């Protein structure tokens, strides 16, 4: 594969093989850092929090067409470090960067040797520049960027180290969320106008079956337009995704009389305030847009909870799930690990069995005293149509702060109940208001160990003292 050979690539190679960077900031003056595009500016701003503020070069402009003005060129010549993506995205920057004074450290991010860099699907000799849409690429390069900043600004090394830890934790959380949220999503539902989601597709098993154009440079190929139009008209796809800030000249032609859903991605953060939180806002916006556009039923589960996550159901509690707690936080098998878990499947409109079962569970925990801290109780609704996050939040507060209420899409609730072999069924009494239905359901307590492995099931009707004995026996083993 051809590579853009330039001084930036050489400098990055030197960094990666371990050669030291000469410190350029020994005093009170903040390090002068410039970053080309908003997503990477956000990441570097987060790494520099408390130590300085990087300057953004390309603000709400199409990077492919950007050329620095005279004031920006002057600032670039005075910078200590400049981060850019590469010639595939910011071709107008390449010549200006090569002409900078030798003291300016120029880092071409696409040349990072540890990162997964994909070839362009339109031209295999060029690199696909949208690497930041694979969250794991950022997890790979952050250590090197932090070390570079520490070497250039040793007096603030502790700040970069602290910020690196915080940023890695935040990125790891959303990576787990996307891993569960997109694995196994049904393929063949969407097309793109511009091919910007290649990394996201590869990282999270999301399949977009076609695109019109690789970049907003020039006119799209007529054959590509007609091919995508045919797929839309034939009903092969139900979603068209395009990028905010990029000209979509032929969108009307593609969508006329087709009734196709449309979603506006914002992979570069157009019209969004720059800053350390922007990357996460971009990713949240894009995932919400993708989910809504591809969701044929129109449901809006939190953090892609309506997606079909691949799983293999074996014993009780096996298989994956993706739900939401009463505070709107993601709930997965991984996030629940750490304590013994007590799971109860019920619903907030339950007239008697659920309140009684929850009361028994908490009486048993009270009997355990301080040992109860080793257990985490969960109330998992089997009536997600009525039990929203807000409803669950109001309900669980009557049982204290210890209880976590869990809801989600009907598909995911059904999956989790099936994993635990918990039965439930809607019951509508003859002549009654259909909205006042009841739920016939399993009322057992399921106990899991801190690694999420099923241990035992306690039948409905057991006394609190007996529940406490069972729990105490588990933690003594």
C-alpha positions, 0 to 999 in steps of 0.5 A: 500500500502506498503511503504519504511520505513526509517529515510528519511520518518520520517524526511519528516513527521516531516517537514510536521506536522510543527516541526521546522528544526534546522538552520544549516547555520548561517554565510556566508557559503552556505547551503550544499544541495545534490539532487539525480536526474537532474529534482529535482536538477533543481527545487531546484537549482532554489529555491536556486538561489543566495543562493548557488548551490546544488550538483547533485548526479546522472549525466547521469546514470540510477538511478536504478543502481546507487551507490555513489562512495567513494567521493560522500559518503564523501560529503553526510556525510558532507551535510546539506540536501539531497533530493532523490526520493525514493527506487523505483527509487534509490534503491542503495541510500537507504542503504547509506542514512540510514547510514548517521550521524543524522545531515544530513537531508534526504528528501524522496520526494515520501513520501510527504503527500500532493502530488499525488503519483500513484502506479506502474502499474506493482506492486501496492505495489510499488510507481511510482517514476516519480512524477515530470512529473505531473507539479502540484506535484511540485506546491504542494511540492515547498512551503515545500521545500522552508520553509525547506531551509529558516529554515535551512538557515535563513540569506538567507530566502528572496532569497528563498522566491523570488525564490519560487514566481518566480518558482511557476509563471513559473510552473503555466504557463506551467501547464495552457499550458498543461491543454489546450494542452492535454485535449481531445487528442485522445486515443489509438495512442501510446505505451511506451517501459518503463512506465514513463508517468503515471503521465503525462497521469493522469494530462493531459488526455493523454492516452498511451495504453500499455507498454513493461516494468516498468523499465530498470531493467532486461529483459522485459517480453516476453508476454508483448513484443509480446502483444505490437508487435501485437498492432503495427503490427495490426495498433492499434497504430502509435507511440512508445515512449522510454526513452533516456539513458535506454537500448531499446534492443528489439526496432527493434523487435517491429518496424520491417516492421511496419512503426511506428513513434518513439519518444525519451523521456528524463524524466531524462535529459540525456546529458542535462546540469544540472541547474535551467532551466533543468526541463522546458527543459525536459518538453518542450522536452517531450511534443514536442516528444509526440506531434510529435509522436502522430500527425498522420498528421505530423503537428507541432503546437506550444504548442500542438495547433493541439490537439483536445481540448474538448469544448462546443460551446454555445453562441458567443465566448464560448468554449476553444482554444489554439493558438500562437501569433506573438511572439510565445507565447501561446494564450488561452481564459484565457491568453486573459483576463484582458482587453476588447478585440477587435477581427478581423478575417482576413489574411495577404494576404488580398488585401483591406478589412483587412487593411481597417478594422484594420485601422478603429479599430486603428483610433477608439482607437486613438479617445479614447486617454488614455482610449484605454489602456483598450482595446487589439486588436487581428488580428486572421488569417483564413489562417494559411497555409500561416500566420506563426508566422514569417509572422504574426510578420512582418504584425502586426508591421505596426500597432504598438506594440499594435496589437497582431497577432494570428495563429495556426493549421488549426484545432484550427483556425477553432474551434475558428472561429466556436466559434465566428460564423465567416465564411471563405472560400478559393477562387481560381479563375479559371485558377489562380495559386492555391497558390495565393488564396483569403479568403472570410471571415467575416469582423466584429469586435468582442468585449469581456469584460475583462473576455472573455465574448462576448459583441457585434459585429460591422459590416464591414463598420462602421466609426471610430467615431461610433466604438469609441462611441461603445467602450466608452459606454462599459467602462462606463457601 
